[in-house]
Amino acid sequence: MWHNKARLAKLRSVDILEYVAVFCPYCGEKNELTIERTDSAQSYAEDCQVCCRGMLIEVTTFDGAIDVSVRREDD
């Protein structure tokens, strides 16, 4: 029974993650990001998986909907 509870807890924690595809503002290549569903805004920098240039990621969520914007780090 203990194993099942641990597995259920792990499955529930995955529910707060969302996988989102965005395009690099430098090279235009698709990048897949893992976004945490929260009720607050998030802002962070992440390197492009293809050209390694810095992208600024801004995430907002409202009523389960996620809005992701990506811009160049040098803007």
C-alpha positions in Angstrom: 0.0 0.0 0.0 2.8 2.4 0.8 4.2 2.1 -2.8 0.8 3.0 -4.3 0.6 6.2 -2.1 4.0 7.3 -3.2 3.1 6.7 -6.8 -0.1 8.6 -6.5 1.7 11.6 -4.9 4.2 11.6 -7.7 1.5 11.5 -10.4 -0.3 14.4 -8.7 2.9 16.5 -8.7 3.3 16.0 -12.4 -0.2 17.6 -12.9 1.3 21.0 -12.2 3.8 20.8 -15.1 2.9 21.8 -18.6 5.1 21.3 -21.7 5.0 24.2 -24.1 6.7 24.7 -27.4 8.2 28.1 -28.2 10.4 29.5 -30.9 13.8 31.0 -30.3 13.8 34.8 -31.1 17.3 34.4 -32.5 17.4 31.3 -34.7 13.7 30.6 -35.0 14.1 26.9 -33.9 11.4 25.2 -31.7 12.3 24.7 -28.1 10.2 22.7 -25.6 9.9 24.2 -22.1 8.5 22.7 -18.9 6.3 25.3 -17.2 5.1 25.0 -13.7 1.4 25.8 -13.3 1.1 28.4 -10.5 -1.2 31.3 -9.8 1.7 33.8 -10.1 3.8 35.3 -12.9 7.2 33.8 -13.6 10.1 35.3 -15.4 13.4 33.7 -16.1 16.2 33.3 -18.6 16.9 30.1 -20.5 19.3 29.3 -23.3 18.0 28.1 -26.7 18.5 24.4 -27.1 19.8 24.9 -30.6 21.9 28.1 -30.8 22.6 28.5 -27.0 21.7 32.2 -27.0 19.8 33.6 -24.0 16.0 33.9 -24.1 13.9 35.7 -21.6 10.8 33.7 -20.8 7.7 35.3 -19.1 4.9 33.1 -18.0 1.5 34.1 -16.7 -1.4 31.7 -15.7 -5.0 32.5 -15.2 -7.8 30.0 -14.6 -5.7 27.1 -15.9 -4.7 29.0 -19.1 -0.9 29.6 -19.7 0.5 32.5 -21.6 4.2 32.3 -22.5 6.1 35.1 -24.1 9.7 34.8 -25.3 12.1 37.6 -26.2 15.7 38.2 -26.9 18.0 38.6 -23.9 19.6 41.7 -25.4 16.3 43.6 -26.0 
